[in-house]
């Protein structure tokens, strides 16, 4: 597992989020693109910080479950901070659908993060010396 997997997950989430936006906004691609750009701008500082923290954390070769737990906790904190920043900056100017979009982004991001952890985390295999029966 590498820190760039988190950046890749973020980019994939933006692509999937664009599709969510188009569906949720009933085909209005201009607004969907604007929402995607807004999401990218507000989440980019967090994802860079998050990837840096995870890079340092992953260098210590943690257990897979620990990686899942730390990823979830930091990601949840980042999602709450991103949402808070959006509310402080824009307040009531954001449409009601925006909260749904943020929840969908968090869900898709989480799926990609944990899928990459599952697929890319270093696996250790213990091989026994006496696999074959010496009695043959």
C-alpha positions as CSV (number, residue, x, y, z in Angstrom):
1,X,0.0,0.0,0.0
2,X,1.4,3.4,-1.0
3,X,0.2,6.9,-0.2
4,X,-0.5,7.6,-3.9
5,X,-3.3,5.1,-3.7
6,X,-5.2,7.6,-1.6
7,X,-4.7,10.3,-4.3
8,X,-5.8,7.8,-7.0
9,X,-8.9,7.0,-4.9
10,X,-9.6,10.7,-4.6
11,X,-9.4,11.2,-8.4
12,X,-11.6,8.2,-9.0
13,X,-14.1,9.6,-6.5
14,X,-14.2,12.9,-8.4
15,X,-15.0,11.0,-11.6
16,X,-17.7,9.0,-10.0
17,X,-18.9,12.1,-8.2
18,X,-19.3,13.8,-11.5
19,X,-21.7,11.0,-12.6
20,X,-23.6,11.4,-9.3
21,X,-23.8,15.1,-9.9
22,X,-25.2,14.7,-13.4
23,X,-27.8,12.2,-12.2
24,X,-28.8,14.2,-9.1
25,X,-29.0,17.4,-11.1
26,X,-31.1,15.7,-13.8
27,X,-28.6,16.0,-16.6
28,X,-27.4,19.6,-15.9
29,X,-23.8,19.0,-16.8
30,X,-22.7,22.6,-16.2
31,X,-23.8,22.7,-12.6
32,X,-22.5,19.1,-12.1
33,X,-19.1,20.2,-13.3
34,X,-19.2,23.3,-11.1
35,X,-20.0,21.1,-8.0
36,X,-17.2,18.7,-8.9
37,X,-14.7,21.5,-9.2
38,X,-15.9,22.9,-5.9
39,X,-15.5,19.5,-4.3
40,X,-12.0,19.2,-5.7
41,X,-11.0,22.7,-4.5
42,X,-12.2,22.2,-1.0
43,X,-11.0,18.6,-0.6
44,X,-7.6,19.0,-2.2
45,X,-5.8,20.5,0.8
46,X,-7.2,17.7,3.0
47,X,-6.3,14.9,0.7
48,X,-2.8,16.2,0.3
49,X,-2.4,16.4,4.1
50,X,-4.1,13.0,4.5
51,X,-1.8,11.4,2.0
52,X,1.2,12.9,3.7
53,X,0.1,11.6,7.1
54,X,-0.7,8.2,5.6
55,X,2.7,8.1,3.9
56,X,4.4,8.5,7.2
57,X,2.1,6.0,8.9
58,X,2.5,3.4,6.2
59,X,6.3,3.6,6.5
60,X,6.0,1.9,9.9
61,X,4.5,-1.2,8.2
62,X,1.3,-1.4,10.3
63,X,-1.2,-4.3,10.3
64,X,-3.9,-4.2,7.7
65,X,-6.7,-3.7,10.3
66,X,-4.8,-0.8,11.8
67,X,-4.5,0.8,8.3
68,X,-8.3,0.4,7.9
69,X,-9.0,2.0,11.3
70,X,-6.7,4.9,10.9
71,X,-7.9,5.6,7.3
72,X,-11.5,5.6,8.4
73,X,-10.9,7.8,11.4
74,X,-8.8,10.4,9.5
75,X,-11.1,10.3,6.5
76,X,-14.2,10.9,8.7
77,X,-12.5,13.8,10.4
78,X,-11.5,15.2,7.0
79,X,-15.0,14.9,5.7
80,X,-16.5,16.7,8.7
81,X,-13.8,19.5,8.3
82,X,-14.5,19.8,4.6
83,X,-18.2,20.0,5.2
84,X,-17.7,22.6,7.9
85,X,-15.4,24.7,5.6
86,X,-18.1,24.6,2.9
87,X,-20.8,25.7,5.3
88,X,-18.7,28.5,6.8
89,X,-17.7,29.8,3.3
90,X,-21.1,29.4,1.5
91,X,-23.6,28.9,4.3
92,X,-27.2,28.9,2.9
93,X,-26.1,29.6,-0.7
94,X,-25.6,25.8,-1.3
95,X,-28.6,23.9,-2.4
96,X,-30.1,21.1,-0.3
97,X,-28.7,18.4,-2.6
98,X,-25.2,19.4,-1.6
99,X,-25.4,17.6,1.7
100,X,-26.4,14.4,-0.2
101,X,-23.5,14.9,-2.6
102,X,-21.0,15.2,0.3
103,X,-22.4,12.0,1.8
104,X,-22.0,10.2,-1.5
105,X,-18.5,11.5,-2.0
106,X,-17.6,10.2,1.5
107,X,-19.1,6.8,0.8
108,X,-17.4,6.4,-2.6
109,X,-14.1,7.7,-1.2
110,X,-14.4,5.2,1.6
111,X,-15.1,2.3,-0.7
112,X,-12.1,3.1,-2.9
113,X,-9.8,3.7,0.1
114,X,-10.7,0.4,1.8
115,X,-10.6,-1.5,-1.5
116,X,-7.1,-0.3,-2.2
117,X,-6.1,-1.2,1.3
118,X,-7.5,-4.7,0.8
119,X,-5.9,-5.1,-2.6
120,X,-2.6,-3.4,-2.1
121,X,-1.6,-3.8,1.5
122,X,1.6,-5.9,1.9
123,X,0.6,-9.4,2.7
124,X,2.9,-11.6,4.8
125,X,2.8,-15.3,4.2
126,X,4.3,-17.7,6.8
127,X,5.8,-20.7,5.1
128,X,6.4,-23.7,7.3
129,X,9.7,-25.5,6.8
130,X,8.3,-29.0,7.0
131,X,5.5,-28.8,4.5
132,X,6.2,-32.2,3.1
133,X,6.1,-35.3,5.2
134,X,9.6,-36.5,5.8
135,X,8.4,-40.0,6.3
136,X,8.0,-40.7,2.5
